[in-house]
Amino acid sequence: MNLKIALFGIAKEIVGQSVLEVNAPDDQPVQQLLEQLRAQYPALGQLSSLAVAVNNEYATDTQRLHERDEIALIPPVAGG
Amino acid sequence: MITIDLTDQPIDVSAALQLVQADGAGAVNTFIGTVRNKSTGRPVVRLEYEAYDSMALHQLRKVATQAQERWPMLENVVVIHRKGTLQIGDVAVVVAVSTPHRAESFAACQYIIDTLKQVVTIWKKEFYEDGDVWVAAHP
């Protein structure tokens, strides 16, 4: 399946674009996507934290991804 | 009533205070976060907030709803966060709550701003005279 991942803040700078398209096995868990992205962009592995959001909610490591999901990579937030 | 907003325009603090007023509320507590001119000892010249809008609004509403569940006497909650470029002294965020009595008002207001900082998808970039840094990005 083809996943479109929205990028923000430092994650967008590291990858160099605001949307990343990734080819992934069907029902891929979040943890595997994170491992794949950290391998491809080692600077992502140096962040204080890196989460995945699916449809505007923080996803768990074992949550499975689907092509129609709205997926985003969430580097450490700093609002307020 | 919960009012949530994310805006690239200057925040009108007095309008936010009017929104939070309630006849049953004897206490209104407001937190105003402003841009300061230094960070970890380094002079800051301006900053930029970037947001994942749909998730930030959803998470802000969730935090406000959690506060209402925790303090059922909460009357109104207003949370407005700025995005875009901000100068020193600009208002970055306003959290205002109203309750019958003051203790819950202080507690709910603090809960909302603390939780906002942990979960809401907003990122801050500080600009110095000689560079810039995404806040909290690195250990």
Backbone of each chain as ProteinMPNN parsed JSONL, in Angstrom:
{"seq_chain_A": "MNLKIALFGIAKEIVGQSVLEVNAPDDQPVQQLLEQLRAQYPALGQLSSLAVAVNNEYATDTQRLHERDEIALIPPVAGG", "coords_chain_A": {"N_chain_A": [[0.848, -1.193, 0.0], [0.267, 2.339, -0.407], [1.429, 4.931, 1.495], [0.665, 8.186, 2.625], [2.431, 10.596, 4.258], [2.166, 13.219, 6.45], [4.297, 15.939, 7.243], [5.853, 17.884, 9.801], [7.357, 20.81, 11.346], [10.583, 20.173, 12.661], [10.79, 17.645, 11.557], [9.868, 17.925, 8.987], [11.892, 19.535, 8.004], [14.088, 17.824, 8.162], [13.431, 15.75, 6.384], [12.943, 17.219, 4.135], [10.706, 17.832, 2.726], [7.094, 18.423, 2.73], [5.235, 16.434, 2.568], [5.476, 12.957, 2.65], [5.733, 10.153, 0.64], [5.273, 6.759, 1.104], [6.032, 3.409, 0.441], [4.512, 0.629, 1.749], [4.05, -2.54, 3.464], [0.751, -4.069, 3.521], [-1.426, -3.314, 6.27], [0.621, -2.524, 7.979], [2.32, -2.177, 11.08], [2.614, 0.714, 13.25], [5.106, 0.922, 14.588], [6.891, -0.353, 12.813], [6.851, 1.33, 10.614], [8.009, 3.584, 11.741], [10.572, 2.595, 12.284], [11.471, 2.118, 9.696], [11.479, 4.738, 8.669], [13.334, 5.985, 10.341], [15.6, 4.601, 9.606], [15.899, 5.412, 7.016], [16.106, 8.176, 7.266], [18.352, 9.131, 9.259], [18.606, 11.297, 11.051], [16.132, 11.653, 12.158], [16.069, 9.808, 14.168], [17.496, 10.99, 16.137], [15.95, 12.749, 17.494], [14.17, 14.019, 20.426], [11.761, 12.756, 20.778], [9.493, 10.84, 18.771], [6.511, 10.57, 17.277], [3.628, 8.93, 15.842], [0.738, 10.032, 14.223], [-2.597, 9.098, 13.658], [-5.372, 9.866, 11.862], [-5.756, 12.254, 13.381], [-5.292, 11.439, 16.014], [-2.982, 10.327, 18.537], [-1.051, 7.521, 17.731], [-0.639, 4.079, 18.767], [2.302, 1.949, 19.143], [1.732, -0.568, 18.108], [-0.455, -0.266, 16.551], [-2.193, -0.702, 13.473], [-1.64, 0.379, 10.125], [-3.514, 1.935, 7.511], [-4.256, 2.478, 4.052], [-6.081, 4.585, 3.588], [-5.915, 6.123, 5.828], [-5.308, 9.21, 7.595], [-2.19, 10.185, 7.996], [0.416, 11.317, 10.122], [3.659, 12.504, 10.995], [4.973, 13.105, 14.142], [7.074, 15.214, 15.566], [8.83, 16.336, 18.62], [6.514, 18.286, 20.419], [5.928, 21.825, 21.001], [4.15, 23.818, 22.059], [2.383, 26.653, 23.522]], "CA_chain_A": [[0.0, 0.0, 0.0], [1.003, 3.591, -0.494], [1.041, 5.812, 2.609], [1.065, 9.597, 2.528], [2.695, 11.019, 5.63], [2.339, 14.669, 6.58], [5.464, 16.251, 8.081], [5.813, 19.217, 10.415], [8.484, 21.255, 12.162], [11.925, 19.685, 12.333], [10.676, 16.441, 10.717], [9.734, 18.432, 7.619], [13.216, 20.011, 7.593], [14.991, 16.675, 7.999], [13.055, 15.008, 5.173], [13.084, 18.157, 3.025], [9.411, 18.045, 2.061], [6.02, 18.444, 3.718], [4.512, 15.151, 2.507], [6.354, 11.866, 2.244], [4.976, 8.969, 0.211], [6.046, 5.569, 1.484], [5.422, 2.144, 0.083], [4.585, -0.207, 2.946], [3.182, -3.713, 3.406], [-0.606, -3.858, 4.057], [-1.579, -3.448, 7.723], [1.907, -2.33, 8.665], [2.186, -1.482, 12.359], [3.283, 2.011, 13.408], [6.501, 0.715, 14.981], [7.707, -0.679, 11.63], [6.977, 2.544, 9.798], [8.992, 4.442, 12.423], [11.906, 2.006, 12.065], [11.801, 2.349, 8.29], [11.789, 6.159, 8.474], [14.587, 6.301, 11.042], [16.7, 4.025, 8.823], [16.032, 6.228, 5.802], [16.512, 9.533, 7.675], [18.902, 8.894, 10.603], [18.431, 12.461, 11.937], [14.859, 11.48, 12.885], [16.379, 8.99, 15.343], [18.172, 11.805, 17.156], [14.983, 13.645, 18.15], [13.782, 13.617, 21.796], [10.653, 11.803, 20.64], [8.905, 10.842, 17.44], [5.252, 9.823, 17.346], [2.826, 8.893, 14.621], [-0.682, 10.309, 14.463], [-3.51, 8.555, 12.659], [-6.674, 10.545, 11.931], [-5.727, 13.275, 14.451], [-5.05, 10.877, 17.351], [-1.692, 9.662, 18.674], [-1.18, 6.08, 17.505], [0.247, 3.212, 19.557], [3.31, 1.266, 18.315], [1.205, -1.779, 17.469], [-1.595, 0.079, 15.692], [-1.934, -1.0, 12.063], [-1.924, 1.518, 9.246], [-4.264, 1.648, 6.291], [-3.986, 3.461, 3.002], [-6.957, 5.766, 3.628], [-5.671, 6.883, 7.071], [-4.543, 10.462, 7.554], [-1.032, 9.858, 8.836], [1.378, 12.405, 10.288], [4.799, 12.245, 11.869], [4.892, 14.158, 15.158], [8.28, 15.463, 16.369], [8.465, 16.905, 19.934], [5.702, 19.502, 20.32], [6.395, 22.926, 21.859], [3.189, 24.915, 22.074], [2.296, 27.394, 24.785]], "C_chain_A": [[0.88, 1.238, 0.0], [0.521, 4.524, 0.622], [1.535, 7.222, 2.339], [1.228, 10.101, 3.944], [2.948, 12.521, 5.654], [3.466, 14.957, 7.572], [5.382, 17.691, 8.585], [7.129, 19.513, 11.122], [9.807, 20.665, 11.704], [11.864, 18.435, 11.465], [10.58, 16.843, 9.242], [11.106, 18.901, 7.103], [14.161, 18.853, 7.318], [14.71, 15.96, 6.672], [13.14, 15.906, 3.932], [11.819, 18.333, 2.217], [8.288, 17.922, 3.083], [5.133, 17.198, 3.666], [5.464, 14.094, 1.976], [5.473, 10.694, 1.821], [5.844, 7.742, 0.423], [5.29, 4.333, 1.017], [5.607, 1.184, 1.247], [3.697, -1.431, 2.777], [1.802, -3.387, 3.995], [-0.612, -4.086, 5.562], [-0.261, -3.295, 8.486], [1.691, -1.643, 10.01], [3.029, -0.204, 12.399], [4.777, 1.857, 13.684], [7.406, 0.459, 13.763], [7.894, 0.517, 10.72], [8.044, 3.461, 10.407], [10.408, 3.918, 12.191], [12.394, 2.275, 10.649], [12.223, 3.807, 8.066], [13.09, 6.555, 9.153], [15.788, 5.756, 10.286], [16.98, 4.907, 7.604], [16.547, 7.632, 6.121], [17.051, 9.467, 9.102], [18.703, 10.072, 11.566], [17.112, 12.372, 12.703], [15.084, 10.704, 14.178], [17.042, 9.786, 16.455], [17.225, 12.77, 17.874], [14.616, 13.119, 19.539], [12.622, 12.629, 21.774], [10.152, 11.89, 19.21], [7.669, 9.958, 17.498], [4.589, 9.821, 15.975], [1.391, 9.21, 15.019], [-1.489, 9.721, 13.32], [-4.873, 9.205, 12.883], [-6.789, 11.445, 13.172], [-5.609, 12.744, 15.871], [-3.645, 10.276, 17.371], [-1.895, 8.153, 18.532], [-0.256, 5.318, 18.453], [1.214, 2.519, 18.601], [2.73, 0.1, 17.523], [0.024, -1.496, 16.543], [-1.255, -0.144, 14.214], [-2.418, 0.138, 11.169], [-2.664, 1.064, 7.999], [-4.131, 2.809, 5.319], [-4.828, 4.732, 3.128], [-6.761, 6.602, 4.906], [-4.977, 8.213, 6.773], [-3.392, 10.294, 8.545], [-0.101, 11.065, 8.927], [2.478, 11.959, 11.239], [4.872, 13.417, 12.84], [6.214, 14.263, 15.927], [7.883, 16.141, 17.688], [7.702, 18.231, 19.798], [6.237, 20.57, 21.286], [5.437, 24.101, 21.767], [3.246, 25.66, 23.395], [3.29, 28.515, 24.872]], "O_chain_A": [[2.059, 1.197, 0.352], [-0.661, 4.864, 0.682], [2.661, 7.431, 1.89], [0.293, 10.048, 4.743], [3.833, 13.026, 4.963], [3.576, 14.303, 8.609], [4.907, 18.587, 7.887], [7.903, 18.614, 11.45], [10.117, 20.656, 10.513], [12.797, 18.179, 10.704], [11.14, 16.182, 8.368], [11.445, 18.699, 5.937], [14.939, 18.887, 6.364], [15.632, 15.612, 5.935], [13.377, 15.426, 2.823], [11.849, 18.92, 1.135], [8.491, 17.385, 4.172], [4.372, 16.932, 4.597], [6.165, 14.306, 0.986], [4.574, 10.29, 2.557], [6.993, 7.688, -0.016], [4.074, 4.229, 1.177], [6.733, 0.949, 1.685], [2.709, -1.388, 2.043], [1.691, -2.527, 4.868], [0.108, -4.946, 6.07], [-0.083, -3.901, 9.542], [0.971, -0.648, 10.09], [4.019, -0.067, 11.68], [5.606, 2.557, 13.102], [8.522, 0.973, 13.683], [8.957, 0.701, 10.126], [8.868, 4.036, 9.696], [11.331, 4.692, 11.936], [13.557, 2.611, 10.425], [13.197, 4.078, 7.365], [13.859, 7.355, 8.621], [16.865, 6.352, 10.308], [18.13, 5.119, 7.217], [17.321, 8.209, 5.357], [16.312, 9.713, 10.055], [18.638, 9.864, 12.777], [16.985, 12.952, 13.782], [14.379, 10.913, 15.165], [17.139, 9.314, 17.588], [17.647, 13.519, 18.755], [14.733, 11.923, 19.804], [12.514, 11.769, 22.647], [10.361, 12.892, 18.525], [7.762, 8.754, 17.737], [4.94, 10.594, 15.084], [0.893, 8.715, 16.03], [-1.108, 9.835, 12.155], [-5.451, 9.102, 13.965], [-7.778, 11.401, 13.904], [-5.799, 13.491, 16.831], [-3.167, 9.775, 16.353], [-2.801, 7.581, 19.138], [0.773, 5.837, 18.887], [0.984, 2.498, 17.392], [3.172, -0.189, 16.411], [-0.442, -2.388, 15.835], [-0.158, 0.188, 13.766], [-3.448, 0.764, 11.418], [-2.464, -0.044, 7.503], [-3.924, 3.958, 5.711], [-4.356, 5.826, 2.817], [-7.368, 7.663, 5.051], [-4.179, 8.328, 5.842], [-3.591, 10.264, 9.76], [0.14, 11.75, 7.933], [2.263, 11.16, 12.15], [4.837, 14.577, 12.43], [6.449, 13.48, 16.848], [6.716, 16.488, 17.863], [8.172, 19.169, 19.155], [6.914, 20.251, 22.263], [5.831, 25.222, 21.446], [4.05, 25.343, 24.272], [3.334, 29.225, 25.876]]}, "seq_chain_B": "MITIDLTDQPIDVSAALQLVQADGAGAVNTFIGTVRNKSTGRPVVRLEYEAYDSMALHQLRKVATQAQERWPMLENVVVIHRKGTLQIGDVAVVVAVSTPHRAESFAACQYIIDTLKQVVTIWKKEFYEDGDVWVAAHP", "coords_chain_B": {"N_chain_B": [[-19.484, 25.704, 28.045], [-17.23, 25.365, 25.394], [-14.609, 27.016, 23.837], [-12.464, 27.029, 21.156], [-9.562, 27.991, 19.433], [-7.312, 28.572, 16.734], [-5.028, 30.693, 15.473], [-3.702, 32.994, 13.001], [-3.707, 35.595, 13.496], [-3.294, 38.5, 15.691], [-3.991, 37.807, 19.146], [-6.991, 38.621, 20.733], [-7.189, 39.51, 23.848], [-9.037, 40.636, 25.655], [-11.453, 40.092, 24.421], [-11.44, 37.332, 24.619], [-11.665, 37.064, 27.368], [-14.218, 38.067, 27.755], [-15.691, 36.107, 26.484], [-15.423, 33.943, 28.205], [-16.762, 34.562, 30.492], [-19.385, 33.851, 32.847], [-22.662, 33.68, 34.23], [-22.928, 32.077, 36.449], [-20.42, 31.946, 37.45], [-18.016, 32.647, 39.841], [-15.411, 32.988, 39.631], [-12.793, 33.722, 37.424], [-10.14, 32.464, 35.7], [-7.116, 33.207, 34.154], [-4.576, 32.342, 31.869], [-1.878, 33.772, 30.29], [0.29, 33.33, 27.76], [3.338, 34.636, 26.744], [5.737, 35.932, 24.369], [9.089, 35.7, 25.15], [12.264, 37.469, 25.561], [14.528, 35.945, 25.77], [16.06, 32.658, 25.765], [17.097, 29.871, 27.433], [19.28, 31.458, 28.207], [20.051, 32.664, 25.86], [19.738, 35.35, 23.595], [16.604, 35.96, 22.135], [15.169, 36.816, 19.035], [12.825, 36.648, 17.546], [9.957, 34.47, 17.098], [8.585, 31.47, 15.614], [5.542, 29.779, 15.227], [4.425, 26.658, 14.205], [1.697, 24.729, 13.083], [-0.105, 21.633, 13.136], [-2.92, 21.834, 11.985], [-5.617, 20.566, 12.001], [-5.319, 18.439, 13.779], [-4.325, 19.764, 16.022], [-6.475, 21.428, 16.763], [-8.359, 19.462, 17.333], [-7.077, 18.103, 19.446], [-6.827, 20.173, 21.302], [-9.493, 20.641, 21.926], [-10.055, 18.229, 23.076], [-8.427, 18.263, 25.358], [-9.622, 20.373, 26.749], [-12.144, 19.264, 27.162], [-11.46, 17.089, 28.757], [-10.676, 18.497, 31.009], [-13.131, 19.514, 31.777], [-14.409, 17.16, 32.47], [-12.915, 16.429, 34.636], [-13.202, 18.573, 36.377], [-16.208, 19.112, 36.996], [-17.626, 21.366, 37.599], [-16.78, 23.365, 35.989], [-17.511, 26.179, 34.077], [-17.147, 27.786, 31.582], [-14.706, 27.382, 28.966], [-11.946, 28.732, 27.365], [-9.627, 28.526, 24.816], [-7.053, 29.82, 23.021], [-4.703, 29.765, 20.502], [-1.825, 31.073, 19.023], [-0.386, 31.136, 15.706], [2.301, 31.173, 13.275], [4.504, 34.004, 12.642], [5.897, 35.526, 15.499], [6.573, 38.352, 17.57], [8.77, 39.665, 20.169], [7.089, 39.878, 23.25], [4.587, 39.504, 22.157], [1.356, 37.907, 22.387], [1.148, 34.505, 22.764], [-0.482, 32.428, 23.549], [-3.707, 32.025, 25.014], [-5.369, 30.899, 27.824], [-8.414, 30.528, 29.328], [-10.633, 30.11, 32.017], [-13.809, 29.577, 33.636], [-15.347, 29.264, 36.806], [-17.452, 28.347, 39.644], [-16.051, 28.762, 42.086], [-12.733, 29.77, 43.266], [-10.569, 27.893, 43.586], [-10.81, 25.616, 41.929], [-10.725, 26.881, 39.55], [-8.098, 27.898, 39.277], [-6.773, 25.403, 39.262], [-7.861, 24.02, 37.037], [-7.151, 25.7, 34.943], [-4.363, 25.58, 35.025], [-4.013, 22.849, 34.523], [-4.927, 22.692, 31.882], [-3.103, 24.333, 30.38], [-0.676, 23.045, 30.945], [-1.12, 20.451, 29.919], [-1.683, 21.006, 27.277], [0.865, 21.827, 26.414], [2.121, 19.389, 26.369], [0.785, 17.703, 24.539], [-0.455, 18.967, 22.304], [-0.379, 19.565, 18.825], [1.695, 21.62, 17.979], [4.461, 23.495, 16.965], [7.482, 25.111, 17.902], [9.736, 27.489, 16.746], [12.664, 29.025, 17.577], [14.244, 32.092, 16.9], [17.44, 33.405, 16.755], [20.037, 35.958, 16.847], [22.037, 34.767, 15.479], [21.17, 32.371, 14.331], [18.845, 29.539, 14.396], [16.471, 27.448, 16.193], [14.529, 24.505, 16.61], [12.35, 24.222, 19.2], [12.719, 22.014, 21.952], [13.242, 19.849, 20.34], [15.545, 18.251, 20.433], [17.294, 16.044, 22.747]], "CA_chain_B": [[-19.168, 25.994, 26.657], [-15.8, 25.323, 25.098], [-14.233, 27.768, 22.636], [-11.096, 26.688, 20.788], [-9.167, 28.645, 18.188], [-5.908, 28.586, 16.325], [-5.138, 31.849, 14.58], [-2.458, 33.68, 12.635], [-3.914, 37.01, 13.819], [-3.057, 38.783, 17.115], [-5.072, 37.332, 20.012], [-7.688, 39.672, 21.47], [-7.319, 38.947, 25.199], [-10.266, 41.071, 26.33], [-12.561, 39.348, 23.804], [-11.384, 35.984, 25.205], [-12.185, 37.177, 28.732], [-15.681, 38.223, 27.664], [-16.256, 34.809, 26.095], [-15.364, 32.965, 29.286], [-17.667, 34.989, 31.569], [-20.65, 33.118, 33.007], [-23.397, 34.204, 35.384], [-22.725, 31.215, 37.606], [-19.0, 31.861, 37.783], [-17.461, 33.656, 40.729], [-13.965, 33.035, 39.397], [-12.257, 33.549, 36.078], [-8.69, 32.356, 35.769], [-6.563, 33.353, 32.803], [-3.143, 32.228, 31.653], [-1.46, 34.398, 29.031], [1.681, 32.99, 27.426], [3.885, 35.667, 25.862], [7.063, 35.651, 23.804], [10.125, 36.41, 25.908], [13.407, 37.847, 24.727], [15.657, 35.025, 25.84], [15.755, 31.254, 25.981], [18.32, 29.252, 27.948], [20.351, 32.447, 28.263], [20.381, 33.174, 24.533], [18.743, 36.343, 23.181], [15.678, 35.556, 21.07], [14.708, 38.008, 18.323], [11.412, 36.401, 17.213], [9.748, 33.037, 16.96], [7.533, 31.022, 14.714], [4.782, 28.588, 15.588], [3.827, 25.921, 13.093], [0.705, 23.823, 13.661], [-0.871, 20.65, 12.366], [-4.165, 22.488, 12.407], [-6.779, 19.729, 12.324], [-5.04, 17.668, 15.002], [-4.168, 20.708, 17.139], [-7.818, 21.823, 17.202], [-8.975, 18.275, 17.927], [-6.431, 17.825, 20.74], [-7.17, 21.274, 22.219], [-10.867, 20.398, 22.398], [-9.993, 17.05, 23.942], [-7.858, 18.696, 26.638], [-10.66, 21.181, 27.427], [-13.187, 18.327, 27.584], [-10.901, 16.354, 29.908], [-10.736, 19.396, 32.17], [-14.533, 19.573, 32.219], [-14.735, 15.896, 33.135], [-12.216, 16.414, 35.914], [-13.811, 19.612, 37.228], [-17.532, 19.265, 36.367], [-18.204, 22.685, 37.858], [-16.267, 24.327, 35.003], [-18.568, 26.784, 33.269], [-16.656, 27.989, 30.214], [-13.272, 27.232, 28.715], [-11.501, 29.355, 26.119], [-8.205, 28.324, 24.52], [-6.703, 30.393, 21.72], [-3.255, 29.68, 20.293], [-1.324, 31.797, 17.856], [0.627, 30.499, 14.87], [2.98, 32.135, 12.405], [5.649, 34.722, 13.209], [5.582, 36.365, 16.663], [7.669, 39.197, 18.062], [8.896, 39.719, 21.629], [5.947, 40.514, 23.913], [3.305, 39.072, 21.576], [0.628, 36.849, 23.102], [1.208, 33.249, 22.021], [-1.603, 31.575, 23.93], [-4.569, 32.426, 26.13], [-6.269, 29.883, 28.386], [-9.272, 31.166, 30.336], [-11.699, 29.219, 32.509], [-14.653, 30.156, 34.677], [-15.904, 28.278, 37.744], [-18.099, 29.026, 40.771], [-15.077, 29.142, 43.113], [-11.424, 30.008, 42.662], [-9.582, 26.808, 43.647], [-10.96, 24.797, 40.716], [-10.374, 27.738, 38.436], [-6.629, 27.825, 39.166], [-6.35, 24.031, 38.946], [-8.254, 23.667, 35.666], [-6.365, 26.524, 34.019], [-3.012, 25.021, 34.986], [-4.092, 21.545, 33.855], [-5.081, 22.876, 30.432], [-1.865, 24.821, 29.741], [0.363, 22.002, 31.069], [-1.422, 19.344, 29.013], [-1.503, 21.571, 25.93], [2.29, 21.806, 26.085], [2.579, 18.007, 26.169], [0.14, 16.903, 23.484], [-1.04, 19.667, 21.158], [0.576, 19.534, 17.715], [2.197, 22.948, 17.631], [5.915, 23.482, 17.09], [8.019, 26.463, 18.069], [11.112, 27.701, 16.301], [13.217, 30.283, 18.09], [15.25, 32.731, 16.04], [18.44, 34.227, 17.45], [20.742, 36.778, 15.86], [22.982, 33.947, 14.708], [20.678, 31.035, 13.989], [17.502, 29.202, 14.867], [16.359, 26.114, 16.787], [13.201, 23.98, 16.937], [12.362, 24.031, 20.648], [12.449, 20.679, 22.5], [13.429, 18.783, 19.349], [16.65, 17.349, 20.79], [17.452, 15.838, 24.201]], "C_chain_B": [[-17.649, 26.001, 26.468], [-15.557, 26.109, 23.808], [-12.752, 27.526, 22.365], [-10.752, 27.45, 19.511], [-7.661, 28.595, 18.002], [-5.859, 29.681, 15.277], [-3.771, 32.434, 14.215], [-2.595, 35.197, 12.843], [-3.628, 37.252, 15.307], [-4.264, 38.374, 17.966], [-5.664, 38.51, 20.781], [-8.015, 39.135, 22.872], [-8.628, 39.376, 25.849], [-11.489, 40.381, 25.726], [-12.614, 37.928, 24.379], [-11.979, 36.004, 26.611], [-13.699, 37.351, 28.738], [-16.354, 36.888, 27.354], [-16.364, 33.844, 27.274], [-16.303, 33.308, 30.454], [-18.923, 34.128, 31.63], [-21.334, 33.622, 34.262], [-23.149, 33.373, 36.643], [-21.283, 31.172, 38.093], [-18.572, 33.014, 38.685], [-15.972, 33.823, 40.503], [-13.662, 32.856, 37.922], [-10.749, 33.52, 36.219], [-8.133, 32.378, 34.355], [-5.062, 33.127, 32.82], [-2.837, 32.851, 30.303], [0.009, 34.075, 28.813], [2.194, 34.014, 26.427], [5.3, 35.301, 25.411], [8.122, 36.426, 24.575], [11.404, 36.532, 25.086], [14.646, 36.987, 24.943], [15.209, 33.61, 26.134], [17.063, 30.564, 26.302], [19.516, 30.21, 27.797], [20.701, 33.092, 26.933], [19.321, 34.195, 24.101], [17.905, 35.841, 21.993], [15.195, 36.818, 20.373], [13.255, 37.873, 17.851], [11.199, 34.906, 17.239], [8.61, 32.73, 16.02], [6.874, 29.781, 15.272], [4.232, 27.969, 14.316], [2.853, 24.921, 13.702], [0.227, 22.804, 12.639], [-2.31, 20.962, 12.769], [-5.269, 21.526, 12.856], [-6.543, 18.954, 13.615], [-4.917, 18.593, 16.212], [-5.545, 21.121, 17.677], [-8.511, 20.658, 17.904], [-8.394, 18.005, 19.33], [-6.746, 18.927, 21.76], [-8.561, 21.05, 22.804], [-10.88, 19.225, 23.375], [-9.456, 17.426, 25.338], [-8.898, 19.492, 27.437], [-11.773, 20.271, 27.954], [-12.724, 17.503, 28.786], [-10.968, 17.212, 31.171], [-12.162, 19.475, 32.699], [-14.966, 18.292, 32.915], [-14.124, 15.862, 34.54], [-12.784, 17.421, 36.906], [-15.193, 19.921, 36.653], [-18.155, 20.634, 36.628], [-17.673, 23.756, 36.891], [-17.429, 24.876, 34.17], [-18.097, 26.896, 31.82], [-15.148, 27.803, 30.137], [-12.976, 27.908, 27.377], [-10.007, 29.074, 25.958], [-7.939, 28.856, 23.117], [-5.188, 30.363, 21.584], [-2.897, 30.364, 18.991], [-0.459, 30.885, 17.009], [1.222, 31.539, 13.943], [4.12, 32.823, 13.144], [5.207, 35.629, 14.351], [6.824, 37.129, 17.1], [7.684, 39.166, 19.589], [7.685, 40.467, 22.221], [4.594, 40.105, 23.346], [2.675, 37.964, 22.424], [0.602, 35.601, 22.225], [0.004, 32.364, 22.312], [-2.397, 32.221, 25.062], [-5.409, 31.224, 26.529], [-7.096, 30.603, 29.437], [-10.376, 30.197, 30.729], [-12.538, 29.977, 33.528], [-15.289, 29.041, 35.497], [-16.606, 29.037, 38.879], [-17.081, 29.539, 41.796], [-13.658, 29.11, 42.564], [-10.493, 28.798, 42.617], [-9.607, 25.967, 42.366], [-10.527, 25.587, 39.485], [-8.856, 27.734, 38.195], [-6.205, 26.446, 38.668], [-6.662, 23.682, 37.49], [-7.413, 24.439, 34.65], [-4.948, 25.953, 33.887], [-2.991, 23.668, 34.27], [-4.132, 21.737, 32.339], [-3.775, 23.352, 29.793], [-0.77, 23.761, 29.821], [0.13, 20.88, 30.066], [-1.272, 19.777, 27.556], [-0.041, 21.458, 25.499], [2.801, 20.394, 25.808], [2.019, 17.362, 24.912], [-0.288, 17.663, 22.225], [0.015, 19.877, 20.059], [0.889, 20.93, 17.174], [3.7, 22.904, 17.879], [6.433, 24.906, 17.1], [9.459, 26.514, 17.588], [11.576, 29.051, 16.82], [14.293, 30.801, 17.154], [16.139, 33.622, 16.899], [19.137, 35.087, 16.399], [21.606, 35.918, 14.949], [22.467, 32.53, 14.423], [19.276, 30.79, 14.509], [17.452, 27.758, 15.345], [14.881, 25.748, 16.956], [13.211, 23.601, 18.412], [11.964, 22.599, 21.006], [12.714, 19.536, 21.528], [14.482, 17.769, 19.776], [16.796, 17.207, 22.295], [18.465, 16.818, 24.782]], "O_chain_B": [[-16.902, 26.563, 27.269], [-16.231, 25.881, 22.804], [-11.9, 27.778, 23.216], [-11.579, 27.538, 18.604], [-6.875, 28.577, 18.949], [-6.58, 29.608, 14.282], [-2.821, 32.379, 14.996], [-1.735, 35.976, 12.432], [-3.708, 36.318, 16.105], [-5.411, 38.566, 17.563], [-4.942, 39.292, 21.399], [-8.988, 38.404, 23.056], [-9.27, 38.573, 26.527], [-12.459, 40.112, 26.436], [-13.696, 37.384, 24.601], [-12.702, 35.088, 27.003], [-14.382, 36.841, 29.626], [-17.424, 36.573, 27.875], [-17.283, 33.027, 27.335], [-16.6, 32.457, 31.293], [-19.461, 33.724, 30.599], [-20.673, 33.953, 35.246], [-23.157, 33.896, 37.757], [-20.961, 30.45, 39.036], [-18.738, 34.186, 38.349], [-15.338, 34.69, 41.105], [-14.196, 31.966, 37.26], [-10.15, 34.433, 36.786], [-8.611, 31.665, 33.472], [-4.356, 33.654, 33.68], [-3.454, 32.507, 29.295], [0.868, 34.496, 29.587], [1.573, 34.242, 25.389], [5.961, 34.459, 26.018], [8.07, 37.654, 24.651], [11.613, 35.837, 24.092], [15.7, 37.261, 24.368], [14.128, 33.382, 26.677], [18.027, 30.656, 25.541], [20.592, 29.832, 27.333], [21.557, 33.975, 26.88], [18.126, 33.928, 24.229], [18.439, 35.366, 20.991], [14.846, 37.794, 21.038], [12.537, 38.869, 17.764], [12.156, 34.147, 17.387], [7.795, 33.587, 15.677], [7.541, 28.853, 15.728], [3.656, 28.649, 13.467], [3.153, 24.323, 14.735], [0.165, 23.079, 11.441], [-2.837, 20.432, 13.748], [-5.795, 21.656, 13.962], [-7.444, 18.822, 14.443], [-5.356, 18.243, 17.307], [-5.758, 21.16, 18.888], [-9.163, 20.837, 18.932], [-9.132, 17.716, 20.272], [-6.913, 18.645, 22.947], [-8.788, 21.237, 23.999], [-11.613, 19.226, 24.364], [-9.968, 16.963, 26.357], [-9.036, 19.309, 28.646], [-12.283, 20.48, 29.054], [-13.494, 17.251, 29.713], [-11.274, 16.72, 32.257], [-12.384, 19.5, 33.909], [-15.784, 18.321, 33.835], [-14.717, 15.349, 35.488], [-12.842, 17.167, 38.109], [-15.345, 20.885, 35.902], [-19.108, 21.02, 35.952], [-18.074, 24.918, 36.969], [-18.229, 24.114, 33.629], [-18.589, 26.188, 30.942], [-14.42, 28.034, 31.102], [-13.669, 27.681, 26.386], [-9.218, 29.352, 26.861], [-8.535, 28.392, 22.145], [-4.471, 30.874, 22.445], [-3.599, 30.235, 17.987], [0.145, 29.949, 17.534], [0.71, 32.654, 13.837], [4.637, 32.308, 14.135], [4.265, 36.407, 14.204], [7.951, 36.639, 17.018], [6.735, 38.703, 20.221], [7.314, 41.542, 21.751], [3.564, 40.332, 23.98], [3.37, 37.193, 23.085], [0.105, 35.626, 21.098], [-0.474, 31.642, 21.438], [-1.838, 32.872, 25.945], [-6.073, 30.607, 25.696], [-6.541, 31.223, 30.343], [-10.977, 29.545, 29.876], [-12.056, 30.892, 34.195], [-15.71, 28.015, 34.962], [-16.38, 30.234, 39.055], [-17.239, 30.643, 42.317], [-13.402, 28.502, 41.525], [-9.695, 28.686, 41.686], [-8.563, 25.65, 41.797], [-10.028, 25.024, 38.51], [-8.395, 27.587, 37.063], [-5.379, 26.333, 37.763], [-5.823, 23.113, 36.793], [-7.014, 23.893, 33.621], [-4.406, 25.855, 32.786], [-2.07, 23.376, 33.508], [-3.45, 21.026, 31.601], [-3.377, 22.818, 28.758], [-0.01, 23.59, 28.868], [1.074, 20.406, 29.433], [-0.797, 19.015, 26.713], [0.259, 21.051, 24.376], [3.792, 20.216, 25.101], [2.7, 16.557, 24.278], [-0.466, 17.046, 21.175], [1.138, 20.304, 20.326], [0.434, 21.347, 16.109], [4.158, 22.347, 18.876], [5.913, 25.785, 16.414], [10.29, 25.691, 17.973], [10.966, 30.084, 16.543], [15.141, 30.047, 16.677], [15.665, 34.468, 17.657], [18.865, 34.961, 15.205], [21.877, 36.279, 13.804], [23.26, 31.598, 14.29], [18.605, 31.7, 14.996], [18.284, 26.939, 14.954], [14.078, 26.574, 17.39], [13.998, 22.751, 18.828], [11.015, 22.043, 20.452], [12.444, 18.379, 21.848], [14.34, 16.574, 19.52], [16.466, 18.128, 23.043], [18.727, 16.794, 25.984]]}, "name": "protein", "num_of_chains": 2, "seq": "MNLKIALFGIAKEIVGQSVLEVNAPDDQPVQQLLEQLRAQYPALGQLSSLAVAVNNEYATDTQRLHERDEIALIPPVAGGMITIDLTDQPIDVSAALQLVQADGAGAVNTFIGTVRNKSTGRPVVRLEYEAYDSMALHQLRKVATQAQERWPMLENVVVIHRKGTLQIGDVAVVVAVSTPHRAESFAACQYIIDTLKQVVTIWKKEFYEDGDVWVAAHP"}
